[in-house]
Amino acid sequence: MGMDRATWMYYTARNTNLYTERVQSFLQVAEANRVNKGSGSICCPCTVCKNFKRFNDINEIEFLMY
């Protein structure tokens, strides 16, 4: 990816293709991690909650991000 997580999550304009690509990649990795760990939730990658809000379904995050 080349760009650290904090940079794209907090300092990249949300209306860019770069941001959309990074969110989709983040969600794929987060979902795989959730399944591997047997966890029930995923952190939200937004500027408001800064990963403190958690969701049980990546579709909820995708809905909020777009």
C-alpha positions in Angstrom: 0.0 0.0 0.0 2.8 2.4 0.7 0.8 4.9 2.8 0.4 4.4 6.5 -3.0 3.8 7.9 -3.4 7.0 9.8 -2.6 9.1 6.7 -5.2 7.6 4.4 -7.8 7.3 7.2 -7.5 10.8 8.6 -5.9 13.0 6.0 -7.1 11.8 2.6 -10.2 13.4 1.1 -13.1 11.1 1.4 -14.3 11.8 -2.1 -11.1 10.4 -3.8 -10.6 7.1 -5.5 -7.6 6.5 -3.2 -9.7 6.7 -0.1 -12.3 4.4 -1.6 -9.7 1.8 -2.5 -8.1 2.0 0.9 -11.4 1.6 2.7 -12.3 -1.4 0.6 -8.9 -3.0 1.3 -9.2 -2.2 5.0 -12.6 -3.8 5.2 -11.4 -7.0 3.4 -8.5 -7.3 5.8 -10.6 -6.5 8.8 -13.3 -9.0 7.9 -10.7 -11.8 7.4 -9.1 -10.9 10.7 -12.5 -10.9 12.4 -13.2 -14.4 11.1 -9.8 -15.7 11.9 -10.0 -14.5 15.5 -13.6 -15.5 15.9 -14.4 -11.9 16.9 -17.9 -10.4 16.4 -16.9 -6.9 15.4 -14.7 -4.7 13.2 -13.4 -1.2 14.0 -14.7 1.6 11.9 -12.0 3.5 9.8 -13.5 7.0 10.0 -12.2 10.4 11.1 -15.0 10.8 13.7 -14.6 7.7 15.8 -10.9 7.0 15.0 -11.4 3.2 15.3 -13.3 3.2 18.6 -16.7 2.4 17.1 -17.2 -1.2 16.3 -19.6 -3.0 13.8 -20.7 -6.6 13.4 -21.0 -6.4 9.6 -18.8 -4.7 7.1 -21.9 -3.7 5.1 -22.8 -1.3 7.9 -19.3 0.4 7.6 -19.6 0.5 3.8 -23.0 2.2 4.1 -21.6 4.9 6.4 -18.5 5.5 4.3 -20.2 6.3 1.1 
